[in-house]
Each structure stands twice: as structure tokens, then as C-alpha cells.
Amino acid sequence: MRAARGFRAALGSVTMVDGQVIRQAVILAGGKGSRLRPLTDSVPKAMIEIAGRCIIDHQIEWLAQSGVSDVVVSAGYLHEVLTEHLQGHAQPVRVHTVVEDEPLGRGGGLKYAGKHLPQPGEAWYALNADIWTRFDLREMAAYHVERDAVATIGLARPRIPWGVVDVDEFGRVIDFVEAPPSPYPVNGGIYVFSPRILDLLPAVGDHERSTFPLLAKQRQLAGFPIEGYWRAIDTAKDVSEAAKELEG
């Protein structure tokens, strides 16, 4: 495993958890983004531009505005390109890039990157590098504390990609609704973690199949409803639609 240093910057507004500021975060940016090709042939998924801005640059700025001062970026595919980008642009936080020489899975990536956080005894945020969102992370942190959780998941309601039909109790069609929000929340790829999560994450594999079911059984996993804008960038269509939404 290898690591590369980034830049230093000022601390923004603060978020308190157990009397401490949540000032550190992990961004998982190792994915290949196969469904985004050819956009990801020469840059990693985190560097896809939406409305003229890279996803990861937007994420880092958002974290800084939430009080974060240190970000660990877990890179893999085209990590040299991502590291050069992060080091070549002034950042509002200190950025430290770590490289997975072999894919560790999302849970393993979180564990590996989390071990490089500067304050191992403090809480931290984590997010997937393919999420474009904007809401108050401080509210999510407070929600995490109120529920005494080990982990809190940001819950999103993505729009259903089809129009739906609304019927009454007699089966008569009364309305058509185009691409409504899903009635079921999904994992939004944004987390608040208490320090001891590192002992529970797998060295290799997916935390959603191991760590999260265990925490749910122990009633130590919380779900925070995301009220602001949220979109996962998985396909070229997502890129174009997000650009229209953000520029509109």
C-alpha cells in the first residue's frame, strides 16, 4: 500500500459529536466506473465533471463547509490521475490519498482508509465518490449522537426511472406521475461513524453484508433521512440529468 500527501487549509464551521468536532472524513474513490465509459477511460469516476466541476472537488468543499479539516481519499483505478488532480489544485482541507494495490471492497476500503485518519479516537464521516449531494451534515451528526449509534446511514429516495400509475380503491386510473421519488429509502452512500467502527469493518469485503447487519441486530445502526438534493452518478445519463438539475 502507498500514500501521497495533499494540502492544508482552514477549518470551517464546526460539528459537535460527544463534545468533539467531526473534523475528518473518508472518500471512497477506488471504483472503475465501468458504466460511465467512455467518460472514465482516462479519469477515475470521482473526477467526472458535472456542470463544470469534478464530483470530488464538490464533495471536499461540502465537507469543509461542514467543519471537516482532514480528508482521506481511498483511490484505486487511475489513482495517479486522481492524486495529481488533488495535489495540483488548492484544497480547502488537508487531503491525504491512500492507494489500494488490490481491491478491498467497500468495507475493506473504509477500514484501510479509516486507519489513516489523523484522529483515530474521534468520529468521522465517509462517503462514496459517486454521490452529488448537498444537505447539512451537522444535522446528520446530531442525529447520530441522539441515537447513540455506532454508524448512521444517510437515506435517500431516488426517483423511479419510469412514470407510475395511480389508481383508486376500485382500480380506476386517476393520475399519471412521471418519475416520482421512490417510496422506499436506499443507502445514500454517506455515513457518520463512531471510532469503534474500525474494529467491526471487514479487512476485505462489503460492510453492507457483514458490519451493518450486525449493528442493525444490536440496534446500533441509525438511518438519517436526506432532505436535500441527492443523486448517484452511475451512468452517462446521470451525468447529463444532474447537470440539468443543478444548472436549472
Backbone as CSV, one residue per row, in Angstrom:
resi,resn,N_x,N_y,N_z,CA_x,CA_y,CA_z,C_x,C_y,C_z
1,MET,0.837,-1.188,0.000,0.000,0.000,0.000,0.885,1.256,0.000
2,ARG,0.365,2.309,-0.694,1.143,3.529,-0.802,0.281,4.714,-0.380
3,ALA,0.925,5.827,-0.068,0.177,7.013,0.320,0.840,8.245,-0.249
4,ALA,0.051,9.317,-0.466,0.582,10.564,-1.006,-0.078,11.723,-0.291
5,ARG,0.698,12.771,0.036,0.208,13.910,0.811,-0.523,14.932,-0.044
6,GLY,-1.447,15.623,0.571,-2.171,16.686,-0.096,-1.926,18.027,0.570
7,PHE,-2.942,18.858,0.641,-2.772,20.241,1.051,-3.416,20.564,2.404
8,ARG,-3.037,21.698,2.950,-3.530,22.176,4.243,-4.497,23.328,4.021
9,ALA,-5.490,23.458,4.901,-6.412,24.580,4.763,-7.097,24.872,6.087
10,ALA,-7.931,25.913,6.054,-8.576,26.363,7.286,-9.793,25.515,7.623
11,LEU,-10.145,25.490,8.914,-11.313,24.764,9.403,-12.556,25.624,9.232
12,GLY,-13.615,25.026,8.708,-14.858,25.754,8.514,-15.723,25.713,9.757
13,SER,-17.045,25.765,9.566,-17.967,25.704,10.691,-17.871,24.341,11.358
14,VAL,-18.255,24.256,12.632,-17.983,23.053,13.404,-19.209,22.181,13.588
15,THR,-18.962,20.904,13.806,-19.989,19.922,14.114,-19.552,19.197,15.370
16,MET,-20.403,19.182,16.407,-20.024,18.591,17.671,-20.591,17.187,17.808
17,VAL,-19.760,16.243,18.181,-20.179,14.885,18.494,-19.486,14.484,19.782
18,ASP,-20.279,14.199,20.825,-19.726,13.855,22.131,-18.718,14.907,22.590
19,GLY,-19.049,16.192,22.354,-18.172,17.265,22.793,-16.988,17.510,21.881
20,GLN,-16.904,16.800,20.765,-15.799,16.969,19.838,-16.311,17.444,18.488
21,VAL,-15.417,18.036,17.714,-15.745,18.441,16.358,-15.520,17.258,15.421
22,ILE,-16.500,16.962,14.552,-16.232,15.991,13.489,-15.403,16.730,12.452
23,ARG,-14.128,16.431,12.425,-13.208,17.177,11.572,-12.460,16.295,10.587
24,GLN,-12.926,15.071,10.405,-12.227,14.174,9.491,-13.237,13.332,8.712
25,ALA,-12.818,12.942,7.508,-13.725,12.197,6.635,-12.933,11.318,5.687
26,VAL,-13.608,10.294,5.179,-13.057,9.391,4.172,-13.931,9.476,2.928
27,ILE,-13.285,9.533,1.760,-13.991,9.449,0.483,-13.515,8.192,-0.230
28,LEU,-14.443,7.292,-0.556,-14.110,6.069,-1.287,-14.122,6.367,-2.779
29,ALA,-12.934,6.377,-3.390,-12.807,6.790,-4.791,-12.045,5.775,-5.630
30,GLY,-12.159,4.494,-5.281,-11.368,3.483,-5.974,-12.061,2.775,-7.114
31,GLY,-13.357,3.035,-7.309,-14.119,2.308,-8.321,-13.735,2.658,-9.751
32,LYS,-13.962,1.704,-10.664,-13.620,1.906,-12.075,-14.676,2.707,-12.831
33,GLY,-15.898,2.699,-12.364,-16.945,3.421,-13.076,-17.187,2.861,-14.464
34,SER,-17.280,1.533,-14.574,-17.414,0.871,-15.877,-18.640,1.347,-16.649
35,ARG,-19.733,1.608,-15.946,-20.965,2.023,-16.627,-20.905,3.468,-17.115
36,LEU,-19.838,4.184,-16.732,-19.667,5.565,-17.180,-18.741,5.687,-18.388
37,ARG,-18.214,4.574,-18.852,-17.346,4.640,-20.022,-18.134,5.131,-21.240
38,PRO,-17.476,5.948,-22.107,-16.037,6.257,-22.175,-15.580,7.409,-21.284
39,LEU,-16.470,7.980,-20.473,-16.086,9.118,-19.631,-14.982,8.759,-18.650
40,THR,-14.930,7.483,-18.243,-13.929,7.057,-17.260,-12.756,6.307,-17.891
41,ASP,-12.575,6.437,-19.196,-11.422,5.790,-19.835,-10.104,6.433,-19.408
42,SER,-10.129,7.743,-19.156,-8.887,8.458,-18.838,-8.886,9.118,-17.470
43,VAL,-10.028,9.147,-16.800,-10.100,9.718,-15.448,-10.929,8.793,-14.570
44,PRO,-10.658,8.758,-13.259,-11.489,7.950,-12.358,-12.868,8.578,-12.190
45,LYS,-13.772,7.775,-11.705,-15.163,8.204,-11.539,-15.295,9.494,-10.736
46,ALA,-14.457,9.638,-9.717,-14.538,10.810,-8.840,-14.225,12.114,-9.557
47,MET,-13.573,12.019,-10.729,-13.196,13.224,-11.462,-14.147,13.550,-12.608
48,ILE,-15.242,12.808,-12.719,-16.253,13.154,-13.713,-16.776,14.555,-13.405
49,GLU,-16.916,15.376,-14.439,-17.392,16.744,-14.248,-18.905,16.837,-14.439
50,ILE,-19.522,17.562,-13.548,-20.947,17.863,-13.644,-21.104,19.370,-13.516
51,ALA,-21.720,19.962,-14.504,-21.886,21.417,-14.522,-20.532,22.113,-14.356
52,GLY,-19.487,21.528,-14.990,-18.172,22.150,-14.999,-17.322,21.907,-13.774
53,ARG,-17.737,20.970,-12.913,-16.974,20.731,-11.684,-16.860,19.248,-11.391
54,CYS,-15.653,18.812,-10.964,-15.441,17.408,-10.607,-16.262,17.047,-9.369
55,ILE,-16.767,15.827,-9.353,-17.557,15.371,-8.205,-16.757,15.504,-6.915
56,ILE,-15.495,15.048,-6.928,-14.718,15.031,-5.686,-14.404,16.439,-5.202
57,ASP,-14.235,17.402,-6.109,-13.997,18.786,-5.686,-15.228,19.338,-4.974
58,HIS,-16.396,19.024,-5.502,-17.645,19.437,-4.849,-17.756,18.806,-3.463
59,GLN,-17.424,17.512,-3.362,-17.530,16.813,-2.084,-16.587,17.405,-1.037
60,ILE,-15.353,17.668,-1.440,-14.375,18.211,-0.494,-14.813,19.584,0.000
61,GLU,-15.319,20.423,-0.890,-15.798,21.741,-0.472,-16.966,21.607,0.506
62,TRP,-17.872,20.686,0.214,-19.029,20.450,1.086,-18.582,19.981,2.466
63,LEU,-17.616,19.081,2.519,-17.089,18.611,3.797,-16.432,19.753,4.568
64,ALA,-15.679,20.588,3.862,-15.020,21.725,4.517,-16.050,22.671,5.126
65,GLN,-17.131,22.917,4.415,-18.180,23.798,4.921,-18.890,23.205,6.133
66,SER,-18.762,21.890,6.309,-19.372,21.207,7.453,-18.419,21.085,8.634
67,GLY,-17.227,21.671,8.529,-16.285,21.668,9.639,-15.149,20.688,9.520
68,VAL,-15.086,19.931,8.435,-14.016,18.944,8.250,-12.727,19.645,7.842
69,SER,-11.618,19.210,8.431,-10.314,19.787,8.090,-9.356,18.766,7.492
70,ASP,-9.668,17.467,7.619,-8.805,16.413,7.077,-9.650,15.390,6.331
71,VAL,-9.252,15.094,5.091,-9.957,14.112,4.270,-8.967,13.071,3.774
72,VAL,-9.293,11.800,3.984,-8.512,10.694,3.431,-9.273,10.162,2.221
73,VAL,-8.620,10.174,1.069,-9.223,9.674,-0.165,-8.649,8.298,-0.462
74,SER,-9.512,7.298,-0.536,-9.092,5.938,-0.869,-9.209,5.760,-2.377
75,ALA,-8.067,5.610,-3.052,-8.023,5.547,-4.510,-7.604,4.162,-4.985
76,GLY,-7.907,3.869,-6.230,-7.523,2.591,-6.827,-7.310,2.769,-8.310
77,TYR,-8.384,2.644,-9.088,-8.336,2.811,-10.536,-7.845,4.211,-10.898
78,LEU,-6.798,4.283,-11.738,-6.205,5.551,-12.174,-5.874,6.459,-10.989
79,HIS,-5.310,5.862,-9.942,-5.013,6.642,-8.733,-3.994,7.743,-8.984
80,GLU,-3.084,7.540,-9.948,-2.090,8.573,-10.243,-2.770,9.838,-10.764
81,VAL,-3.781,9.652,-11.604,-4.511,10.793,-12.164,-5.248,11.545,-11.060
82,LEU,-5.884,10.806,-10.163,-6.623,11.432,-9.071,-5.687,12.157,-8.115
83,THR,-4.572,11.522,-7.761,-3.616,12.150,-6.845,-3.049,13.428,-7.448
84,GLU,-2.709,13.379,-8.732,-2.175,14.574,-9.403,-3.200,15.699,-9.400
85,HIS,-4.454,15.353,-9.622,-5.511,16.369,-9.609,-5.640,17.003,-8.228
86,LEU,-5.678,16.179,-7.190,-5.850,16.705,-5.836,-4.662,17.542,-5.395
87,GLN,-3.469,17.128,-5.777,-2.270,17.872,-5.400,-2.069,19.113,-6.262
88,GLY,-2.674,19.122,-7.438,-2.482,20.241,-8.353,-3.491,21.356,-8.190
89,HIS,-4.428,21.186,-7.282,-5.440,22.208,-7.036,-5.465,22.546,-5.545
90,ALA,-5.550,23.832,-5.246,-5.649,24.254,-3.847,-6.931,23.688,-3.247
91,GLN,-6.811,23.063,-2.087,-7.953,22.430,-1.439,-8.305,23.167,-0.143
92,PRO,-9.580,23.200,0.236,-9.984,23.873,1.471,-9.740,23.040,2.728
93,VAL,-9.153,21.841,2.563,-8.836,20.957,3.691,-7.501,20.288,3.406
94,ARG,-6.967,19.579,4.407,-5.809,18.720,4.164,-6.307,17.436,3.519
95,VAL,-5.700,17.042,2.424,-6.108,15.831,1.711,-4.961,14.837,1.709
96,HIS,-5.263,13.618,2.124,-4.278,12.532,2.165,-4.831,11.394,1.316
97,THR,-4.108,10.992,0.284,-4.565,9.932,-0.611,-3.890,8.617,-0.270
98,VAL,-4.686,7.562,-0.106,-4.144,6.223,0.104,-4.582,5.353,-1.064
99,VAL,-3.747,4.401,-1.426,-3.982,3.592,-2.621,-4.179,2.131,-2.247
100,GLU,-5.256,1.557,-2.743,-5.484,0.119,-2.603,-4.778,-0.587,-3.761
101,ASP,-3.682,-1.279,-3.463,-2.979,-2.001,-4.521,-3.835,-3.129,-5.079
102,GLU,-4.674,-3.707,-4.234,-5.637,-4.718,-4.647,-7.004,-4.300,-4.112
103,PRO,-8.068,-4.505,-4.889,-9.398,-4.100,-4.426,-9.765,-4.754,-3.093
104,LEU,-10.194,-3.940,-2.143,-10.542,-4.423,-0.810,-12.045,-4.502,-0.585
105,GLY,-12.825,-4.058,-1.560,-14.259,-3.959,-1.342,-14.569,-2.683,-0.579
106,ARG,-15.827,-2.304,-0.539,-16.174,-1.043,0.118,-15.892,-1.073,1.616
107,GLY,-16.218,-2.178,2.262,-15.944,-2.284,3.695,-14.460,-2.286,3.987
108,GLY,-13.702,-3.050,3.194,-12.255,-3.082,3.366,-11.622,-1.743,3.061
109,GLY,-12.163,-1.045,2.051,-11.649,0.279,1.718,-11.881,1.279,2.830
110,LEU,-13.061,1.200,3.462,-13.341,2.082,4.595,-12.396,1.803,5.753
111,LYS,-12.165,0.524,6.026,-11.289,0.155,7.139,-9.861,0.637,6.884
112,TYR,-9.371,0.391,5.663,-7.999,0.779,5.325,-7.828,2.297,5.368
113,ALA,-8.743,3.022,4.755,-8.648,4.479,4.757,-8.850,5.036,6.161
114,GLY,-9.787,4.435,6.916,-10.052,4.908,8.270,-8.853,4.819,9.186
115,LYS,-7.988,3.833,8.941,-6.774,3.688,9.748,-5.787,4.822,9.503
116,HIS,-5.968,5.576,8.427,-5.080,6.697,8.114,-5.637,8.041,8.583
117,LEU,-6.787,8.037,9.235,-7.333,9.289,9.753,-6.433,9.838,10.851
118,PRO,-6.271,11.157,10.939,-5.333,11.729,11.910,-5.781,11.622,13.360
119,GLN,-7.098,11.487,13.589,-7.622,11.417,14.958,-8.384,10.099,15.129
120,PRO,-7.692,8.993,15.416,-8.344,7.677,15.477,-9.385,7.542,16.580
121,GLY,-9.332,8.395,17.581,-10.292,8.302,18.677,-11.526,9.163,18.484
122,GLU,-11.683,9.749,17.300,-12.808,10.646,17.050,-13.728,10.103,15.956
123,ALA,-14.947,10.614,15.946,-15.923,10.227,14.928,-15.496,10.756,13.563
124,TRP,-16.088,10.176,12.508,-15.735,10.613,11.153,-16.887,10.399,10.188
125,TYR,-16.836,11.170,9.112,-17.773,10.993,8.012,-17.144,10.080,6.965
126,ALA,-17.978,9.461,6.139,-17.495,8.713,4.979,-18.522,8.850,3.864
127,LEU,-18.043,8.882,2.637,-18.959,8.946,1.507,-18.352,8.329,0.266
128,ASN,-19.228,7.820,-0.588,-18.807,7.292,-1.871,-18.519,8.447,-2.818
129,ALA,-17.536,8.264,-3.691,-17.100,9.350,-4.565,-18.000,9.554,-5.774
130,ASP,-19.099,8.818,-5.858,-20.007,8.989,-6.993,-21.331,9.623,-6.575
131,ILE,-21.329,10.308,-5.432,-22.548,10.932,-4.916,-22.447,12.449,-5.017
132,TRP,-23.459,13.062,-5.602,-23.545,14.523,-5.628,-24.728,14.900,-4.745
133,THR,-24.431,15.557,-3.650,-25.489,15.890,-2.697,-25.171,17.196,-2.000
134,ARG,-26.174,17.728,-1.332,-25.986,18.956,-0.568,-27.062,18.999,0.511
135,PHE,-26.649,18.750,1.746,-27.533,18.913,2.899,-26.639,19.217,4.091
136,ASP,-27.220,19.496,5.236,-26.442,19.893,6.409,-25.921,18.656,7.138
137,LEU,-24.637,18.376,6.981,-24.028,17.223,7.645,-24.081,17.341,9.160
138,ARG,-24.125,18.568,9.659,-24.179,18.760,11.110,-25.465,18.184,11.700
139,GLU,-26.543,18.261,10.931,-27.802,17.667,11.389,-27.686,16.146,11.445
140,MET,-26.993,15.570,10.475,-26.794,14.117,10.468,-25.930,13.688,11.645
141,ALA,-24.911,14.481,11.968,-24.045,14.172,13.109,-24.833,14.223,14.421
142,ALA,-25.687,15.237,14.568,-26.503,15.350,15.779,-27.475,14.173,15.888
143,TYR,-28.040,13.776,14.771,-28.951,12.625,14.714,-28.227,11.358,15.171
144,HIS,-26.993,11.198,14.722,-26.142,10.055,15.087,-25.946,9.994,16.604
145,VAL,-25.668,11.133,17.205,-25.425,11.187,18.649,-26.708,10.923,19.431
146,GLU,-27.799,11.516,18.995,-29.074,11.349,19.697,-29.493,9.883,19.791
147,ARG,-29.113,9.106,18.793,-29.492,7.695,18.767,-28.397,6.776,19.287
148,ASP,-27.305,7.375,19.774,-26.199,6.608,20.352,-25.771,5.483,19.406
149,ALA,-25.647,5.813,18.126,-25.342,4.816,17.100,-23.838,4.638,16.922
150,VAL,-23.459,3.458,16.469,-22.078,3.213,16.046,-21.909,3.686,14.606
151,ALA,-22.973,3.548,13.813,-22.959,4.012,12.425,-24.324,4.581,12.069
152,THR,-24.319,5.639,11.279,-25.552,6.218,10.764,-25.443,6.321,9.252
153,ILE,-26.462,5.825,8.567,-26.507,5.840,7.109,-27.388,6.993,6.641
154,GLY,-26.927,7.747,5.653,-27.779,8.730,5.009,-28.743,8.016,4.074
155,LEU,-30.038,8.205,4.268,-31.059,7.515,3.479,-31.629,8.442,2.414
156,ALA,-31.517,8.020,1.167,-32.001,8.813,0.039,-33.228,8.151,-0.582
157,ARG,-33.995,8.949,-1.298,-35.147,8.425,-2.045,-34.979,8.818,-3.516
158,PRO,-34.222,8.014,-4.276,-34.000,8.352,-5.689,-35.295,8.279,-6.481
159,ARG,-35.338,9.022,-7.558,-36.530,8.994,-8.402,-36.625,7.682,-9.168
160,ILE,-37.828,7.146,-9.247,-38.078,5.955,-10.050,-37.923,6.344,-11.518
161,PRO,-37.200,5.576,-12.320,-36.928,5.990,-13.704,-38.109,5.861,-14.661
162,TRP,-39.268,5.452,-14.175,-40.444,5.309,-15.024,-41.585,6.158,-14.472
163,GLY,-42.556,6.408,-15.316,-43.779,7.019,-14.839,-44.611,5.969,-14.114
164,VAL,-45.375,6.380,-13.116,-46.203,5.436,-12.363,-47.673,5.803,-12.533
165,VAL,-48.520,4.808,-12.301,-49.960,4.987,-12.457,-50.617,4.938,-11.083
166,ASP,-51.435,5.933,-10.798,-52.152,5.995,-9.521,-53.596,5.536,-9.751
167,VAL,-54.036,4.571,-8.946,-55.401,4.047,-9.093,-56.152,4.179,-7.769
168,ASP,-57.467,4.215,-7.853,-58.263,4.289,-6.632,-58.594,2.883,-6.139
169,GLU,-59.428,2.798,-5.090,-59.712,1.502,-4.468,-60.511,0.566,-5.372
170,PHE,-61.092,1.126,-6.445,-61.846,0.298,-7.383,-61.025,-0.068,-8.620
171,GLY,-59.760,0.340,-8.633,-58.907,0.021,-9.763,-59.022,0.978,-10.926
172,ARG,-59.666,2.128,-10.720,-59.775,3.128,-11.780,-58.540,4.016,-11.778
173,VAL,-57.989,4.250,-12.945,-56.820,5.120,-13.069,-57.245,6.554,-12.815
174,ILE,-56.558,7.205,-11.879,-56.911,8.587,-11.555,-55.796,9.575,-11.868
175,ASP,-54.561,9.067,-12.082,-53.476,10.011,-12.366,-52.261,9.262,-12.893
176,PHE,-51.391,10.011,-13.577,-50.089,9.519,-14.013,-49.031,10.438,-13.411
177,VAL,-48.016,9.854,-12.811,-46.952,10.638,-12.178,-45.624,10.245,-12.811
178,GLU,-44.916,11.220,-13.362,-43.664,10.949,-14.055,-42.490,10.954,-13.083
179,ALA,-41.762,9.837,-13.035,-40.529,9.690,-12.248,-40.666,10.224,-10.819
180,PRO,-41.563,9.671,-10.015,-41.703,10.137,-8.630,-40.575,9.596,-7.752
181,PRO,-40.366,10.200,-6.579,-39.383,9.637,-5.647,-39.806,8.242,-5.204
182,SER,-38.844,7.379,-4.981,-39.138,6.026,-4.518,-39.807,6.075,-3.145
183,PRO,-40.793,5.224,-2.904,-41.406,5.179,-1.571,-40.500,4.516,-0.544
184,TYR,-39.435,3.878,-1.024,-38.525,3.172,-0.128,-37.164,3.872,-0.091
185,PRO,-36.618,4.136,1.097,-35.289,4.756,1.179,-34.197,3.762,0.812
186,VAL,-33.112,4.287,0.253,-31.951,3.465,-0.083,-30.726,4.025,0.634
187,ASN,-29.697,3.204,0.741,-28.428,3.659,1.302,-27.861,4.734,0.385
188,GLY,-27.734,5.943,0.904,-27.271,7.070,0.106,-25.771,7.178,-0.030
189,GLY,-25.013,6.220,0.532,-23.561,6.249,0.391,-22.877,7.331,1.198
190,ILE,-23.531,7.788,2.272,-22.979,8.816,3.160,-23.170,8.325,4.590
191,TYR,-22.111,8.421,5.400,-22.151,7.823,6.736,-21.551,8.741,7.798
192,VAL,-22.009,8.532,9.032,-21.302,9.018,10.221,-20.898,7.783,11.010
193,PHE,-19.625,7.714,11.381,-19.112,6.561,12.119,-18.533,6.987,13.460
194,SER,-18.839,6.237,14.502,-18.143,6.380,15.777,-16.800,5.667,15.676
195,PRO,-15.828,6.018,16.525,-14.472,5.463,16.388,-14.399,3.943,16.350
196,ARG,-15.234,3.247,17.116,-15.076,1.794,17.202,-15.546,1.043,15.962
197,ILE,-16.058,1.766,14.950,-16.455,1.097,13.713,-15.274,0.381,13.064
198,LEU,-14.054,0.894,13.269,-12.882,0.281,12.638,-12.669,-1.152,13.098
199,ASP,-13.070,-1.458,14.316,-12.933,-2.832,14.813,-13.973,-3.766,14.200
200,LEU,-15.012,-3.206,13.610,-16.124,-4.003,13.104,-16.132,-4.140,11.584
201,LEU,-15.433,-3.257,10.885,-15.400,-3.320,9.426,-14.543,-4.493,8.960
202,PRO,-14.897,-5.131,7.844,-14.093,-6.246,7.331,-12.799,-5.752,6.696
203,ALA,-11.737,-6.552,6.769,-10.485,-6.194,6.099,-10.662,-6.230,4.587
204,VAL,-11.499,-7.149,4.134,-11.835,-7.272,2.714,-13.322,-7.598,2.627
205,GLY,-14.018,-6.945,1.725,-15.426,-7.269,1.551,-16.344,-6.074,1.721
206,ASP,-17.632,-6.348,1.781,-18.668,-5.325,1.799,-19.259,-5.173,3.200
207,HIS,-19.191,-3.974,3.738,-19.730,-3.708,5.073,-21.249,-3.874,5.133
208,GLU,-21.922,-3.730,3.995,-23.375,-3.871,3.996,-23.812,-5.317,4.209
209,ARG,-22.909,-6.258,3.983,-23.250,-7.672,4.158,-22.710,-8.247,5.465
210,SER,-21.880,-7.486,6.140,-21.275,-8.001,7.372,-21.516,-7.062,8.547
211,THR,-20.886,-5.905,8.511,-20.940,-4.972,9.638,-22.340,-4.417,9.879
212,PHE,-22.988,-3.942,8.836,-24.289,-3.299,9.020,-25.373,-4.251,9.532
213,PRO,-25.491,-5.474,9.011,-26.482,-6.392,9.585,-26.237,-6.672,11.069
214,LEU,-24.961,-6.771,11.459,-24.628,-6.990,12.867,-25.070,-5.806,13.715
215,LEU,-24.760,-4.590,13.260,-25.143,-3.394,14.009,-26.659,-3.238,14.064
216,ALA,-27.338,-3.579,12.980,-28.802,-3.493,12.971,-29.401,-4.443,14.004
217,LYS,-28.849,-5.640,14.089,-29.326,-6.623,15.064,-29.118,-6.124,16.483
218,GLN,-28.032,-5.368,16.703,-27.717,-4.833,18.024,-28.373,-3.477,18.279
219,ARG,-29.167,-2.995,17.317,-29.835,-1.692,17.403,-28.821,-0.554,17.551
220,GLN,-27.719,-0.661,16.836,-26.687,0.377,16.885,-26.441,1.007,15.515
221,LEU,-27.391,0.792,14.600,-27.313,1.361,13.257,-28.508,2.279,13.056
222,ALA,-28.237,3.536,12.705,-29.315,4.511,12.512,-29.422,4.893,11.037
223,GLY,-30.591,5.401,10.661,-30.818,5.863,9.297,-31.312,7.297,9.295
224,PHE,-30.546,8.190,8.676,-30.873,9.618,8.643,-31.508,9.968,7.298
225,PRO,-32.747,10.476,7.281,-33.394,10.827,6.010,-32.786,12.087,5.393
226,ILE,-32.255,11.954,4.192,-31.671,13.095,3.477,-32.800,13.898,2.839
227,GLU,-32.925,15.153,3.237,-33.997,16.002,2.714,-33.531,16.844,1.527
228,GLY,-32.221,17.078,1.413,-31.712,17.921,0.340,-31.475,17.159,-0.945
229,TYR,-30.821,17.829,-1.893,-30.543,17.227,-3.201,-29.594,16.047,-3.040
230,TRP,-29.897,14.966,-3.766,-29.045,13.767,-3.751,-29.170,13.059,-5.082
231,ARG,-28.030,12.663,-5.644,-28.045,11.846,-6.864,-26.778,11.013,-6.929
232,ALA,-26.944,9.735,-7.253,-25.806,8.856,-7.514,-25.449,8.976,-8.991
233,ILE,-24.149,9.114,-9.269,-23.687,9.274,-10.647,-23.129,7.934,-11.115
234,ASP,-23.977,7.139,-11.756,-23.600,5.792,-12.178,-23.481,5.634,-13.688
235,THR,-24.186,6.473,-14.437,-24.206,6.349,-15.889,-24.067,7.724,-16.538
236,ALA,-23.822,7.720,-17.859,-23.726,8.983,-18.592,-25.047,9.751,-18.510
237,LYS,-26.156,9.023,-18.455,-27.459,9.675,-18.311,-27.550,10.415,-16.985
238,ASP,-27.004,9.832,-15.923,-26.994,10.507,-14.620,-26.212,11.814,-14.697
239,VAL,-25.099,11.788,-15.430,-24.270,12.991,-15.570,-25.064,14.106,-16.237
240,SER,-25.708,13.797,-17.354,-26.451,14.823,-18.088,-27.668,15.311,-17.304
241,GLU,-28.362,14.390,-16.634,-29.543,14.792,-15.872,-29.163,15.626,-14.653
242,ALA,-28.072,15.243,-13.987,-27.618,16.022,-12.832,-27.213,17.426,-13.258
243,ALA,-26.547,17.534,-14.407,-26.134,18.850,-14.899,-27.354,19.739,-15.147
244,LYS,-28.403,19.171,-15.735,-29.621,19.941,-15.984,-30.268,20.374,-14.676
245,GLU,-30.301,19.471,-13.701,-30.918,19.787,-12.410,-30.150,20.872,-11.673
246,LEU,-28.828,20.809,-11.738,-28.007,21.762,-10.995,-27.925,23.118,-11.685
247,GLU,-28.045,23.115,-13.000,-27.977,24.374,-13.742,-29.350,25.019,-13.903
248,GLY,-30.398,24.217,-13.653,-31.758,24.704,-13.846,-32.240,25.595,-12.721
